[in-house]
Amino acid sequence: MLVGFGYNAFEQLISTEKRCISTPVPIFADQCSDGNFKVIIQWGSIHLLKDHQVICSSKSCLCSLLRSSKEVQKEKITDVDFRGNAAAVVVTKTGVLVVNKNGSIERVESSSDVTGCRFKTVRVGDTHIIATKADGSCGEVVYNEASYVYRPILLGRVCHVTCGKDHVLFLTESGEVYSYGIGSRGQLGHGQPDSEKSPRVVEALQGITVSAVSCGGWHSAALSGIGDVYIWGWNESGQIGFAMKPKPTFTSENEKFNTEKDSYQNQPYFDQKAEEEFSSESREIDMKFKCKEPEREMHAIDLNRIKSSYELPLPLKTERADDNEASCCEDGADVSTCKDITIQFSMLPSLLDFPDDFSVSKISCGSRHTAAVLENGKLYTWGWGKYGQLGHGDTKTIDRPTLVTALEDKQVVDVVCGEWNTVVVCESLPPPSQSLLEEPALYHSAMTEPYH
């Protein structure tokens, strides 16, 4: 079964006027009974790719275009991803199509002699489109003059690609991780806030066999073959699982204006009119979508001012007054009132601890939150929680992996984070054995022990 929680302004989770769904609710109840599907989360909707068709949970303009397009429907869709509300990028057995929100459809061409191997997957960020092929090769899709062009990236055999807002992670079949794009918040994992125009190996992860990677908006995570999680990048909302940096306080409106003027470009804070701001952001993305060079200017940062925040050792270590408590803040509260709030971002991968030495089986990053499935089938989430995307029944922001207690009676199989949503694949637990029922204390400890 599928359950979801988080942003609901477009009724992408349930039909209600509530903008925030902070506890898991069933979705796609009639479409996912056989387990043969893929979940794709767009900002305003949730999609299933099933039997070569895209099913949408809300009234998505792009999804309607995919269903109504004769050119798309005559081919079998094997993968799809979305760039906000601006475009859908579709992989079919004959190539890659870009479906724009104005209804136009453009086929991706090859800029050089490449093999005739079929495309397999596509991943889309705000500034990157990466397509992979069945032979393990990959390339970037860029707009060149008057058409979309596929440009090969020479990395060997790639088994997984993931895109953030402005950065990309590649995982090769040998378990190496490469990254490139904007690095201003440490999201590339190279130890400095520099951008990279071409993929560069994440040296801090060399020697570790990585099995999965995930990009958040401005943070990144890698899962090792033995179930360890390494995480790095921006920690404004505790999304990398370490103590947060306090938000600034101002003595006057003039000081606030001057500080905000010098702050990061595209700072991702949203008010009550979030969807209006996102629509404006999508229009900007749409204007930049067809550009010759798929890169943006690095965010302006005063490195001297924040030097102490980002010079962190590997592995990263933090101290808390109470090691059993996570720092958490109500939405809109002053983060500086939370305990031990110190880390703004980490530019090197750091090992993240989970309870009782359980290994992690799945990892996924949202815009500013993160989720992990442990080998015992439990789901943990942390980071920004304004729209209930952590699933804890509230809108608190939490900076440490915290058990989603609403799913304790389920066996969680997989998790997918969207920007402000989380979707979980889970199964009902079988009834406990007679021996466990005869020892209720043991059963309670084994099945429901909380971790905060």
Order of alpha helices (4+ residues) and beta strands (2+ residues): beta-beta-beta-beta-beta-alpha-alpha-beta-beta-beta-beta-beta-beta-beta-beta-beta-beta-beta-beta-beta-beta-beta-beta-alpha-alpha-alpha-beta-beta-beta-beta-beta-beta-beta-beta-alpha-alpha
